């Protein structure tokens, strides 16, 4: 996207591009204390399948570096795989939805 005419330098404020009110990012941040990212890797929302290898090559190292930076997370299993960024030295104990069902905390 660095060559995009719509996004100088390939950067935009997401809300300037298309606002979403009450999305999962808002809910997770406000109610669950979780940080969620949406990474737009092209200014074409529906690229052709033939373009995907090129998009991967353009963005591969950035995506790998983001994933590599997530070394201090709390991961848990319920119905999915959940991660939460932790500050250095922080500790977090959580409970999965399955644990909540077994303990009766969901009622």
Secondary structure, 3 states (H helix, E strand, C coil): CCCCCCCHHHCCCHHHHCCCCCCHHHHHHHHHCCCCCCCCCCCCCCCCHHHHHHHHHHHHHHHHHHHHHCCCEEEEECCCEEEEECCCCCCCCCCCHHHHHHHCCCC
